[in-house]
Every structure is written in C-alpha cells, then in structure tokens.
Amino acid sequence: MKNNVQKTYSISTLILMFFLFSFTGWVWEVACHLVEDRMFINRGVLFGPWLPIYGAGGVMILVFLKRFFERPGLLFVMIMTVCGVIEYVTGWWLETFLHTRWWDYRDFVFQIQGRVCLIGLLVFGIGGLAFVYGIAPRLDKVIQKMNRHVRELVCILLIVLFVADFLYSMGNPNRGFGITTPV
C-alpha cells in the first residue's frame, strides 16, 4: 500500500486512465442492458463509447483522495462520497438543463431523489479501492512503457474526439429506449 500512497501519475497517464475508465463504464452499462433487455443500448449522453462520469470519478479519486490511500476504510467512505457527489450533481445538471434522466434510482431503498443510491455507492467504493490499490498502478506501468510521443498523440486524438462528441451531444444528446426518461 505504501507504494500507491506516494505514487504520482503523469498528466498523460491520468488522461488515458480517464478514457480507459470512461470506456470501461460504458462497457459495464452496455453489458448490463444486454443482459437485462437482451439488446445493445448505447448508454450515456454522448455517442462515443465512453461514460465520462466513470473516468472523472477515477481521476478525481487518484488526484484528490491520495492523502487517504494509507487508510483504506476512510478511503472507501471518501470514494463513496466523491462518487456520490459526482453522480448527484451530474444527474441534477442533466435533468435541469437537458430535461431528461439518464438514470433513475427512485425504486431503490436508500436513494436521494433517484440520482444516487446506497447500493451504487457501495459498488463504486469497492471498485474505487480496486482501482487505487491494484488497477491504476498496473495500468500506469503499461502506459509508461508506451513511447512518450505516441502516448501524447493518443491523448490529443482522444481529447479531440471527446470534445467533438461532447459539443455535438450537448445539442443532440443520446436519448431513447433504455437510455433516458423525460423529467
């Protein structure tokens, strides 16, 4: 654990982790709907294969919660808090400005206005611990083996694609069956 506490990730590593975890979140939600609805549903506001709420959560955990890495119990609670705030604020923003819900936990026990629920936060807490102590350090080793120029080019390309998708999606968000419900 001590190694992870002192670990500082480069900007390019954080950018690539953002995209890897955004993609992983997208795969997770698409897979859940494949099982639940027996059909492919492109989840999220954006059209690309990414859910930035997952990537933002992962990067925020690594950057802002580093001082708690030596205390896994407290880190677990802090991860749940950070992820809960991100999910609640994002849900509120989407509902307020795009007049649509992309997730709804109102049928769950221990939820707040359908935007966050305890079971989801527990999953994020466990996943966040796995991310901090196992996944992120291993990913960093792989990323650091990449040629620096290639790594930077990949970062720039992903950012350009993401920004284009974001700008398009703010005017034409991804909506429909299995994705959204009107507010």
mmCIF file of the C-alpha atoms, coordinates in Angstrom:
data_MODEL
# 
_entry.id   MODEL 
# 
loop_
_atom_site.group_PDB 
_atom_site.id 
_atom_site.type_symbol 
_atom_site.label_atom_id 
_atom_site.label_alt_id 
_atom_site.label_comp_id 
_atom_site.label_asym_id 
_atom_site.label_entity_id 
_atom_site.label_seq_id 
_atom_site.pdbx_PDB_ins_code 
_atom_site.Cartn_x 
_atom_site.Cartn_y 
_atom_site.Cartn_z 
_atom_site.occupancy 
_atom_site.B_iso_or_equiv 
_atom_site.pdbx_formal_charge 
_atom_site.auth_seq_id 
_atom_site.auth_comp_id 
_atom_site.auth_asym_id 
_atom_site.auth_atom_id 
_atom_site.pdbx_PDB_model_num 
ATOM 1   C CA . MET A 1 1   ? 0.000   0.000  0.000   1.00 0.00 ? 1   MET A CA 1 
ATOM 2   C CA . LYS A 1 2   ? 2.843   2.381  0.789   1.00 0.00 ? 2   LYS A CA 1 
ATOM 3   C CA . ASN A 1 3   ? 3.933   2.450  -2.880  1.00 0.00 ? 3   ASN A CA 1 
ATOM 4   C CA . ASN A 1 4   ? 0.492   3.608  -4.043  1.00 0.00 ? 4   ASN A CA 1 
ATOM 5   C CA . VAL A 1 5   ? 0.391   6.407  -1.461  1.00 0.00 ? 5   VAL A CA 1 
ATOM 6   C CA . GLN A 1 6   ? 3.492   8.028  -2.861  1.00 0.00 ? 6   GLN A CA 1 
ATOM 7   C CA . LYS A 1 7   ? 2.561   7.364  -6.487  1.00 0.00 ? 7   LYS A CA 1 
ATOM 8   C CA . THR A 1 8   ? 2.155   10.450 -8.639  1.00 0.00 ? 8   THR A CA 1 
ATOM 9   C CA . TYR A 1 9   ? 0.584   9.898  -12.027 1.00 0.00 ? 9   TYR A CA 1 
ATOM 10  C CA . SER A 1 10  ? 1.602   11.929 -15.064 1.00 0.00 ? 10  SER A CA 1 
ATOM 11  C CA . ILE A 1 11  ? -0.934  14.073 -16.914 1.00 0.00 ? 11  ILE A CA 1 
ATOM 12  C CA . SER A 1 12  ? -0.849  11.707 -19.902 1.00 0.00 ? 12  SER A CA 1 
ATOM 13  C CA . THR A 1 13  ? -1.463  8.727  -17.622 1.00 0.00 ? 13  THR A CA 1 
ATOM 14  C CA . LEU A 1 14  ? -4.415  10.495 -15.987 1.00 0.00 ? 14  LEU A CA 1 
ATOM 15  C CA . ILE A 1 15  ? -5.845  11.376 -19.405 1.00 0.00 ? 15  ILE A CA 1 
ATOM 16  C CA . LEU A 1 16  ? -5.515  7.801  -20.635 1.00 0.00 ? 16  LEU A CA 1 
ATOM 17  C CA . MET A 1 17  ? -6.993  6.462  -17.373 1.00 0.00 ? 17  MET A CA 1 
ATOM 18  C CA . PHE A 1 18  ? -9.915  8.859  -17.789 1.00 0.00 ? 18  PHE A CA 1 
ATOM 19  C CA . PHE A 1 19  ? -10.628 7.367  -21.203 1.00 0.00 ? 19  PHE A CA 1 
ATOM 20  C CA . LEU A 1 20  ? -9.996  3.768  -20.123 1.00 0.00 ? 20  LEU A CA 1 
ATOM 21  C CA . PHE A 1 21  ? -12.387 4.078  -17.203 1.00 0.00 ? 21  PHE A CA 1 
ATOM 22  C CA . SER A 1 22  ? -14.932 6.025  -19.249 1.00 0.00 ? 22  SER A CA 1 
ATOM 23  C CA . PHE A 1 23  ? -14.830 3.169  -21.763 1.00 0.00 ? 23  PHE A CA 1 
ATOM 24  C CA . THR A 1 24  ? -14.991 0.530  -19.008 1.00 0.00 ? 24  THR A CA 1 
ATOM 25  C CA . GLY A 1 25  ? -18.059 2.256  -17.542 1.00 0.00 ? 25  GLY A CA 1 
ATOM 26  C CA . TRP A 1 26  ? -19.680 2.285  -20.980 1.00 0.00 ? 26  TRP A CA 1 
ATOM 27  C CA . VAL A 1 27  ? -18.923 -1.435 -21.468 1.00 0.00 ? 27  VAL A CA 1 
ATOM 28  C CA . TRP A 1 28  ? -20.311 -2.187 -17.992 1.00 0.00 ? 28  TRP A CA 1 
ATOM 29  C CA . GLU A 1 29  ? -23.590 -0.377 -18.646 1.00 0.00 ? 29  GLU A CA 1 
ATOM 30  C CA . VAL A 1 30  ? -23.979 -1.763 -22.165 1.00 0.00 ? 30  VAL A CA 1 
ATOM 31  C CA . ALA A 1 31  ? -23.363 -5.281 -20.796 1.00 0.00 ? 31  ALA A CA 1 
ATOM 32  C CA . CYS A 1 32  ? -25.951 -4.772 -18.034 1.00 0.00 ? 32  CYS A CA 1 
ATOM 33  C CA . HIS A 1 33  ? -28.533 -3.795 -20.637 1.00 0.00 ? 33  HIS A CA 1 
ATOM 34  C CA . LEU A 1 34  ? -27.555 -6.673 -22.902 1.00 0.00 ? 34  LEU A CA 1 
ATOM 35  C CA . VAL A 1 35  ? -28.409 -8.984 -20.014 1.00 0.00 ? 35  VAL A CA 1 
ATOM 36  C CA . GLU A 1 36  ? -31.464 -7.042 -18.809 1.00 0.00 ? 36  GLU A CA 1 
ATOM 37  C CA . ASP A 1 37  ? -33.074 -6.019 -22.127 1.00 0.00 ? 37  ASP A CA 1 
ATOM 38  C CA . ARG A 1 38  ? -31.399 -8.543 -24.459 1.00 0.00 ? 38  ARG A CA 1 
ATOM 39  C CA . MET A 1 39  ? -30.350 -5.737 -26.799 1.00 0.00 ? 39  MET A CA 1 
ATOM 40  C CA . PHE A 1 40  ? -27.462 -3.383 -27.414 1.00 0.00 ? 40  PHE A CA 1 
ATOM 41  C CA . ILE A 1 41  ? -28.194 0.020  -25.928 1.00 0.00 ? 41  ILE A CA 1 
ATOM 42  C CA . ASN A 1 42  ? -25.610 2.793  -26.267 1.00 0.00 ? 42  ASN A CA 1 
ATOM 43  C CA . ARG A 1 43  ? -25.777 4.216  -22.765 1.00 0.00 ? 43  ARG A CA 1 
ATOM 44  C CA . GLY A 1 44  ? -24.972 7.786  -21.845 1.00 0.00 ? 44  GLY A CA 1 
ATOM 45  C CA . VAL A 1 45  ? -25.473 11.311 -23.084 1.00 0.00 ? 45  VAL A CA 1 
ATOM 46  C CA . LEU A 1 46  ? -22.625 11.097 -25.593 1.00 0.00 ? 46  LEU A CA 1 
ATOM 47  C CA . PHE A 1 47  ? -22.476 8.936  -28.704 1.00 0.00 ? 47  PHE A CA 1 
ATOM 48  C CA . GLY A 1 48  ? -18.916 7.636  -28.356 1.00 0.00 ? 48  GLY A CA 1 
ATOM 49  C CA . PRO A 1 49  ? -18.068 4.519  -26.361 1.00 0.00 ? 49  PRO A CA 1 
ATOM 50  C CA . TRP A 1 50  ? -17.459 6.363  -23.125 1.00 0.00 ? 50  TRP A CA 1 
ATOM 51  C CA . LEU A 1 51  ? -19.266 7.456  -19.998 1.00 0.00 ? 51  LEU A CA 1 
ATOM 52  C CA . PRO A 1 52  ? -17.157 10.313 -18.666 1.00 0.00 ? 52  PRO A CA 1 
ATOM 53  C CA . ILE A 1 53  ? -18.726 10.128 -15.213 1.00 0.00 ? 53  ILE A CA 1 
ATOM 54  C CA . TYR A 1 54  ? -16.710 6.927  -14.637 1.00 0.00 ? 54  TYR A CA 1 
ATOM 55  C CA . GLY A 1 55  ? -13.485 8.435  -15.950 1.00 0.00 ? 55  GLY A CA 1 
ATOM 56  C CA . ALA A 1 56  ? -13.933 11.643 -13.954 1.00 0.00 ? 56  ALA A CA 1 
ATOM 57  C CA . GLY A 1 57  ? -14.593 9.634  -10.803 1.00 0.00 ? 57  GLY A CA 1 
ATOM 58  C CA . GLY A 1 58  ? -11.480 7.530  -11.298 1.00 0.00 ? 58  GLY A CA 1 
ATOM 59  C CA . VAL A 1 59  ? -9.216  10.509 -11.935 1.00 0.00 ? 59  VAL A CA 1 
ATOM 60  C CA . MET A 1 60  ? -10.699 12.501 -9.047  1.00 0.00 ? 60  MET A CA 1 
ATOM 61  C CA . ILE A 1 61  ? -10.068 9.565  -6.701  1.00 0.00 ? 61  ILE A CA 1 
ATOM 62  C CA . LEU A 1 62  ? -6.402  9.395  -7.753  1.00 0.00 ? 62  LEU A CA 1 
ATOM 63  C CA . VAL A 1 63  ? -5.818  13.142 -7.593  1.00 0.00 ? 63  VAL A CA 1 
ATOM 64  C CA . PHE A 1 64  ? -7.950  14.366 -4.678  1.00 0.00 ? 64  PHE A CA 1 
ATOM 65  C CA . LEU A 1 65  ? -8.042  11.362 -2.346  1.00 0.00 ? 65  LEU A CA 1 
ATOM 66  C CA . LYS A 1 66  ? -4.334  10.499 -2.384  1.00 0.00 ? 66  LYS A CA 1 
ATOM 67  C CA . ARG A 1 67  ? -3.892  11.596 1.240   1.00 0.00 ? 67  ARG A CA 1 
ATOM 68  C CA . PHE A 1 68  ? -6.317  8.826  2.319   1.00 0.00 ? 68  PHE A CA 1 
ATOM 69  C CA . PHE A 1 69  ? -4.542  5.968  0.490   1.00 0.00 ? 69  PHE A CA 1 
ATOM 70  C CA . GLU A 1 70  ? -2.865  4.725  3.705   1.00 0.00 ? 70  GLU A CA 1 
ATOM 71  C CA . ARG A 1 71  ? -6.278  4.375  5.396   1.00 0.00 ? 71  ARG A CA 1 
ATOM 72  C CA . PRO A 1 72  ? -8.434  2.014  3.275   1.00 0.00 ? 72  PRO A CA 1 
ATOM 73  C CA . GLY A 1 73  ? -11.531 2.261  5.497   1.00 0.00 ? 73  GLY A CA 1 
ATOM 74  C CA . LEU A 1 74  ? -11.593 6.045  5.348   1.00 0.00 ? 74  LEU A CA 1 
ATOM 75  C CA . LEU A 1 75  ? -10.666 5.952  1.650   1.00 0.00 ? 75  LEU A CA 1 
ATOM 76  C CA . PHE A 1 76  ? -13.695 3.705  1.000   1.00 0.00 ? 76  PHE A CA 1 
ATOM 77  C CA . VAL A 1 77  ? -16.003 6.281  2.616   1.00 0.00 ? 77  VAL A CA 1 
ATOM 78  C CA . MET A 1 78  ? -14.324 9.149  0.766   1.00 0.00 ? 78  MET A CA 1 
ATOM 79  C CA . ILE A 1 79  ? -14.635 7.318  -2.573  1.00 0.00 ? 79  ILE A CA 1 
ATOM 80  C CA . MET A 1 80  ? -18.341 6.779  -1.925  1.00 0.00 ? 80  MET A CA 1 
ATOM 81  C CA . THR A 1 81  ? -18.683 10.474 -1.060  1.00 0.00 ? 81  THR A CA 1 
ATOM 82  C CA . VAL A 1 82  ? -16.825 11.750 -4.130  1.00 0.00 ? 82  VAL A CA 1 
ATOM 83  C CA . CYS A 1 83  ? -18.660 9.359  -6.472  1.00 0.00 ? 83  CYS A CA 1 
ATOM 84  C CA . GLY A 1 84  ? -21.990 10.232 -4.843  1.00 0.00 ? 84  GLY A CA 1 
ATOM 85  C CA . VAL A 1 85  ? -21.413 13.952 -5.324  1.00 0.00 ? 85  VAL A CA 1 
ATOM 86  C CA . ILE A 1 86  ? -20.313 13.460 -8.939  1.00 0.00 ? 86  ILE A CA 1 
ATOM 87  C CA . GLU A 1 87  ? -23.325 11.264 -9.728  1.00 0.00 ? 87  GLU A CA 1 
ATOM 88  C CA . TYR A 1 88  ? -25.825 13.513 -7.925  1.00 0.00 ? 88  TYR A CA 1 
ATOM 89  C CA . VAL A 1 89  ? -24.556 16.771 -9.458  1.00 0.00 ? 89  VAL A CA 1 
ATOM 90  C CA . THR A 1 90  ? -24.333 15.227 -12.940 1.00 0.00 ? 90  THR A CA 1 
ATOM 91  C CA . GLY A 1 91  ? -27.865 13.826 -12.648 1.00 0.00 ? 91  GLY A CA 1 
ATOM 92  C CA . TRP A 1 92  ? -29.187 17.171 -11.420 1.00 0.00 ? 92  TRP A CA 1 
ATOM 93  C CA . TRP A 1 93  ? -27.416 19.038 -14.248 1.00 0.00 ? 93  TRP A CA 1 
ATOM 94  C CA . LEU A 1 94  ? -28.733 16.681 -16.936 1.00 0.00 ? 94  LEU A CA 1 
ATOM 95  C CA . GLU A 1 95  ? -32.274 16.879 -15.577 1.00 0.00 ? 95  GLU A CA 1 
ATOM 96  C CA . THR A 1 96  ? -32.162 20.660 -15.185 1.00 0.00 ? 96  THR A CA 1 
ATOM 97  C CA . PHE A 1 97  ? -30.558 21.600 -18.493 1.00 0.00 ? 97  PHE A CA 1 
ATOM 98  C CA . LEU A 1 98  ? -31.430 18.706 -20.819 1.00 0.00 ? 98  LEU A CA 1 
ATOM 99  C CA . HIS A 1 99  ? -34.784 17.904 -19.133 1.00 0.00 ? 99  HIS A CA 1 
ATOM 100 C CA . THR A 1 100 ? -34.055 14.191 -19.172 1.00 0.00 ? 100 THR A CA 1 
ATOM 101 C CA . ARG A 1 101 ? -32.972 11.458 -16.738 1.00 0.00 ? 101 ARG A CA 1 
ATOM 102 C CA . TRP A 1 102 ? -30.224 9.106  -17.840 1.00 0.00 ? 102 TRP A CA 1 
ATOM 103 C CA . TRP A 1 103 ? -30.564 7.019  -14.643 1.00 0.00 ? 103 TRP A CA 1 
ATOM 104 C CA . ASP A 1 104 ? -33.266 6.673  -12.023 1.00 0.00 ? 104 ASP A CA 1 
ATOM 105 C CA . TYR A 1 105 ? -32.859 5.023  -8.620  1.00 0.00 ? 105 TYR A CA 1 
ATOM 106 C CA . ARG A 1 106 ? -36.253 6.049  -7.216  1.00 0.00 ? 106 ARG A CA 1 
ATOM 107 C CA . ASP A 1 107 ? -37.269 2.379  -6.892  1.00 0.00 ? 107 ASP A CA 1 
ATOM 108 C CA . PHE A 1 108 ? -34.195 1.591  -4.765  1.00 0.00 ? 108 PHE A CA 1 
ATOM 109 C CA . VAL A 1 109 ? -34.053 1.813  -0.977  1.00 0.00 ? 109 VAL A CA 1 
ATOM 110 C CA . PHE A 1 110 ? -31.656 4.391  0.437   1.00 0.00 ? 110 PHE A CA 1 
ATOM 111 C CA . GLN A 1 111 ? -31.629 6.727  -2.551  1.00 0.00 ? 111 GLN A CA 1 
ATOM 112 C CA . ILE A 1 112 ? -31.617 10.504 -2.892  1.00 0.00 ? 112 ILE A CA 1 
ATOM 113 C CA . GLN A 1 113 ? -34.090 11.950 -5.427  1.00 0.00 ? 113 GLN A CA 1 
ATOM 114 C CA . GLY A 1 114 ? -33.389 8.998  -7.713  1.00 0.00 ? 114 GLY A CA 1 
ATOM 115 C CA . ARG A 1 115 ? -29.954 10.391 -8.542  1.00 0.00 ? 115 ARG A CA 1 
ATOM 116 C CA . VAL A 1 116 ? -27.816 8.257  -6.206  1.00 0.00 ? 116 VAL A CA 1 
ATOM 117 C CA . CYS A 1 117 ? -28.430 5.086  -4.220  1.00 0.00 ? 117 CYS A CA 1 
ATOM 118 C CA . LEU A 1 118 ? -26.570 3.267  -1.492  1.00 0.00 ? 118 LEU A CA 1 
ATOM 119 C CA . ILE A 1 119 ? -26.003 0.054  -3.454  1.00 0.00 ? 119 ILE A CA 1 
ATOM 120 C CA . GLY A 1 120 ? -24.425 2.005  -6.326  1.00 0.00 ? 120 GLY A CA 1 
ATOM 121 C CA . LEU A 1 121 ? -22.186 3.921  -3.940  1.00 0.00 ? 121 LEU A CA 1 
ATOM 122 C CA . LEU A 1 122 ? -21.060 0.684  -2.270  1.00 0.00 ? 122 LEU A CA 1 
ATOM 123 C CA . VAL A 1 123 ? -20.140 -0.729 -5.686  1.00 0.00 ? 123 VAL A CA 1 
ATOM 124 C CA . PHE A 1 124 ? -18.227 2.472  -6.511  1.00 0.00 ? 124 PHE A CA 1 
ATOM 125 C CA . GLY A 1 125 ? -16.464 2.272  -3.134  1.00 0.00 ? 125 GLY A CA 1 
ATOM 126 C CA . ILE A 1 126 ? -15.313 -1.307 -3.714  1.00 0.00 ? 126 ILE A CA 1 
ATOM 127 C CA . GLY A 1 127 ? -14.388 -0.574 -7.327  1.00 0.00 ? 127 GLY A CA 1 
ATOM 128 C CA . GLY A 1 128 ? -12.524 2.552  -6.262  1.00 0.00 ? 128 GLY A CA 1 
ATOM 129 C CA . LEU A 1 129 ? -10.409 0.582  -3.783  1.00 0.00 ? 129 LEU A CA 1 
ATOM 130 C CA . ALA A 1 130 ? -9.575  -1.958 -6.503  1.00 0.00 ? 130 ALA A CA 1 
ATOM 131 C CA . PHE A 1 131 ? -8.701  0.952  -8.788  1.00 0.00 ? 131 PHE A CA 1 
ATOM 132 C CA . VAL A 1 132 ? -6.387  2.673  -6.268  1.00 0.00 ? 132 VAL A CA 1 
ATOM 133 C CA . TYR A 1 133 ? -4.563  -0.383 -4.937  1.00 0.00 ? 133 TYR A CA 1 
ATOM 134 C CA . GLY A 1 134 ? -4.438  -2.655 -7.975  1.00 0.00 ? 134 GLY A CA 1 
ATOM 135 C CA . ILE A 1 135 ? -5.667  -1.415 -11.323 1.00 0.00 ? 135 ILE A CA 1 
ATOM 136 C CA . ALA A 1 136 ? -4.248  2.126  -11.546 1.00 0.00 ? 136 ALA A CA 1 
ATOM 137 C CA . PRO A 1 137 ? -0.656  1.207  -10.556 1.00 0.00 ? 137 PRO A CA 1 
ATOM 138 C CA . ARG A 1 138 ? -0.637  -1.666 -13.076 1.00 0.00 ? 138 ARG A CA 1 
ATOM 139 C CA . LEU A 1 139 ? -2.150  0.489  -15.816 1.00 0.00 ? 139 LEU A CA 1 
ATOM 140 C CA . ASP A 1 140 ? 0.442   3.154  -15.133 1.00 0.00 ? 140 ASP A CA 1 
ATOM 141 C CA . LYS A 1 141 ? 3.254   0.642  -15.679 1.00 0.00 ? 141 LYS A CA 1 
ATOM 142 C CA . VAL A 1 142 ? 1.764   -0.331 -19.054 1.00 0.00 ? 142 VAL A CA 1 
ATOM 143 C CA . ILE A 1 143 ? 1.131   3.281  -20.075 1.00 0.00 ? 143 ILE A CA 1 
ATOM 144 C CA . GLN A 1 144 ? 4.652   4.356  -19.104 1.00 0.00 ? 144 GLN A CA 1 
ATOM 145 C CA . LYS A 1 145 ? 6.095   1.692  -21.419 1.00 0.00 ? 145 LYS A CA 1 
ATOM 146 C CA . MET A 1 146 ? 4.492   3.467  -24.382 1.00 0.00 ? 146 MET A CA 1 
ATOM 147 C CA . ASN A 1 147 ? 6.665   5.777  -26.433 1.00 0.00 ? 147 ASN A CA 1 
ATOM 148 C CA . ARG A 1 148 ? 6.119   9.273  -24.971 1.00 0.00 ? 148 ARG A CA 1 
ATOM 149 C CA . HIS A 1 149 ? 5.297   10.823 -28.368 1.00 0.00 ? 149 HIS A CA 1 
ATOM 150 C CA . VAL A 1 150 ? 2.812   8.058  -29.189 1.00 0.00 ? 150 VAL A CA 1 
ATOM 151 C CA . ARG A 1 151 ? 1.239   8.426  -25.746 1.00 0.00 ? 151 ARG A CA 1 
ATOM 152 C CA . GLU A 1 152 ? 0.867   12.186 -26.207 1.00 0.00 ? 152 GLU A CA 1 
ATOM 153 C CA . LEU A 1 153 ? -0.545  11.752 -29.724 1.00 0.00 ? 153 LEU A CA 1 
ATOM 154 C CA . VAL A 1 154 ? -3.104  9.225  -28.443 1.00 0.00 ? 154 VAL A CA 1 
ATOM 155 C CA . CYS A 1 155 ? -4.088  11.657 -25.666 1.00 0.00 ? 155 CYS A CA 1 
ATOM 156 C CA . ILE A 1 156 ? -4.571  14.512 -28.142 1.00 0.00 ? 156 ILE A CA 1 
ATOM 157 C CA . LEU A 1 157 ? -6.572  12.344 -30.539 1.00 0.00 ? 157 LEU A CA 1 
ATOM 158 C CA . LEU A 1 158 ? -8.852  11.076 -27.754 1.00 0.00 ? 158 LEU A CA 1 
ATOM 159 C CA . ILE A 1 159 ? -9.383  14.600 -26.405 1.00 0.00 ? 159 ILE A CA 1 
ATOM 160 C CA . VAL A 1 160 ? -10.282 15.946 -29.869 1.00 0.00 ? 160 VAL A CA 1 
ATOM 161 C CA . LEU A 1 161 ? -12.764 13.089 -30.464 1.00 0.00 ? 161 LEU A CA 1 
ATOM 162 C CA . PHE A 1 162 ? -14.237 13.515 -26.987 1.00 0.00 ? 162 PHE A CA 1 
ATOM 163 C CA . VAL A 1 163 ? -14.650 17.293 -27.299 1.00 0.00 ? 163 VAL A CA 1 
ATOM 164 C CA . ALA A 1 164 ? -16.310 16.889 -30.718 1.00 0.00 ? 164 ALA A CA 1 
ATOM 165 C CA . ASP A 1 165 ? -18.675 14.262 -29.296 1.00 0.00 ? 165 ASP A CA 1 
ATOM 166 C CA . PHE A 1 166 ? -19.394 16.419 -26.236 1.00 0.00 ? 166 PHE A CA 1 
ATOM 167 C CA . LEU A 1 167 ? -20.143 19.542 -28.276 1.00 0.00 ? 167 LEU A CA 1 
ATOM 168 C CA . TYR A 1 168 ? -22.396 17.635 -30.678 1.00 0.00 ? 168 TYR A CA 1 
ATOM 169 C CA . SER A 1 169 ? -24.151 15.788 -27.840 1.00 0.00 ? 169 SER A CA 1 
ATOM 170 C CA . MET A 1 170 ? -24.957 18.918 -25.854 1.00 0.00 ? 170 MET A CA 1 
ATOM 171 C CA . GLY A 1 171 ? -27.200 19.986 -28.742 1.00 0.00 ? 171 GLY A CA 1 
ATOM 172 C CA . ASN A 1 172 ? -28.278 16.458 -29.712 1.00 0.00 ? 172 ASN A CA 1 
ATOM 173 C CA . PRO A 1 173 ? -27.979 14.204 -26.661 1.00 0.00 ? 173 PRO A CA 1 
ATOM 174 C CA . ASN A 1 174 ? -28.237 10.436 -26.993 1.00 0.00 ? 174 ASN A CA 1 
ATOM 175 C CA . ARG A 1 175 ? -31.818 9.607  -25.926 1.00 0.00 ? 175 ARG A CA 1 
ATOM 176 C CA . GLY A 1 176 ? -34.315 6.805  -26.293 1.00 0.00 ? 176 GLY A CA 1 
ATOM 177 C CA . PHE A 1 177 ? -35.394 3.405  -25.009 1.00 0.00 ? 177 PHE A CA 1 
ATOM 178 C CA . GLY A 1 178 ? -33.115 2.081  -22.290 1.00 0.00 ? 178 GLY A CA 1 
ATOM 179 C CA . ILE A 1 179 ? -31.212 5.355  -22.204 1.00 0.00 ? 179 ILE A CA 1 
ATOM 180 C CA . THR A 1 180 ? -33.479 8.097  -20.881 1.00 0.00 ? 180 THR A CA 1 
ATOM 181 C CA . THR A 1 181 ? -36.807 9.065  -19.405 1.00 0.00 ? 181 THR A CA 1 
ATOM 182 C CA . PRO A 1 182 ? -38.305 12.574 -19.584 1.00 0.00 ? 182 PRO A CA 1 
ATOM 183 C CA . VAL A 1 183 ? -38.237 14.581 -16.335 1.00 0.00 ? 183 VAL A CA 1 
# 
